[in-house]
Amino acid sequence: MTGRRSAPRRRRPILVAVVATVGSLVGIATVVAVVASVFIGGLARSYDRSTDTIADAFPSGHRPAPSADAEDVLLIGSDTRHPAGRSGRSDTLMLAHVPADRRAVYLMSIMRDSWVDVPGHGSAKINAASSWGGVPLTVQTVEQLLDIRIDHVAEIDFAGFAGMTDALGGVTVRAPEAFTAGGHHFVAGPNRVDGDAALAFVRERHAFADADHTRVRNQQAFMRGVVEGALSRDTLTDPGRIQDFVAATSRYLSVDPGLDFPTLAGLGWSLRDLRPSDLHTFTMPTAGGGTASDGQSYVVVNTGAVQTLSAALRSDDLDGWLRGNAH
């Protein structure tokens, strides 16, 4: 009697396809991981190679307690990036507050002529702190004014504003009023600008009746334009543009020792869901102008409003403070 022939094993095409697909994806993922590692490594080298470190960025002695999870970064804009330990008047002061939930970024301008107490020097314009004691005294002055701990400091030469703009292929800024500066004319509303025009846009003050007040609003508009450009699909899908942006910014940047590339990358990753509309800009409250005994004019700080602002920063509730102080 002839034995029965074994029936051929049925192939399971779905399982084979799944295995093949997973294998392909693993291979692709490995390649992507290697490419990403090389790319990020290149960004890190560019950042670390070009960025200066401010060795003594923070004041010695007593400082406000640090926040548990929020981050406060002091941004200093100047005409020239000096070597570490430098001094010179800061043209622009901004505080970037990153809340613990990472759902927004709050960017507050501090008027450079704000009349404040500069530790060890008495009452003066806040930008004098930089010329008297460099970055450490500037940090100490802001910390005393707002009663918060500054976690990181970044100082950028104004020329870096132009470099960032060109690396992004231009940015769109929205001017509150029309004006002409540096050979460039800006209309009220949106303006597409390149590096040279961007520099003229953020530096001009004489064209405005309220001088620095409009100037800081223009600087806020520029920062919003940079964020919109950096988060645009054209940038995020273009590794070359990202590389150019990091390289262009790093050349004009000085940071505290703790703001290295891994820290910056970690902060960026925590804000990966940020949209341009999640950037909120405003100016530290003021209360008109005054004149010092030596005849110099200054901006009066709205002490009461700054006290509530300080409390909002410490409690990580700037959103609530802004709703209560909307004009």
Buried (B, 14 or more C-beta within 10 A) or exposed (E): EEEEEEEEEEEEEEEEEEEEEEEEEEEEEEEEEEEEEEEBEBBBEBBEEBBBBBEEBBBEEEBBEEBEEBBBBBBBBBBEBBEBEBBBBBBBBBBBBBBEEBEBBBBBBBBBBBBBBBBEEEEBBBBBBBBBBBBBBBBBBBBBBBBBBBBBBBBBBBBBBBBBBBBBBBBBBBBEBEBEBEEBEBEEEEBEBBBBBBBBBBBBBEBBEEBBBBBBBBBBBBBBBBBBBBBBEEBEEBBEBBBBBBBBBBBBBBBBBEBBBEBBBEBEEBBEEBEBEBBBBBBBBBEEEEEEEEEEEBBBBBEEBBEBBBEBBBEBBBBEBBEEBEE
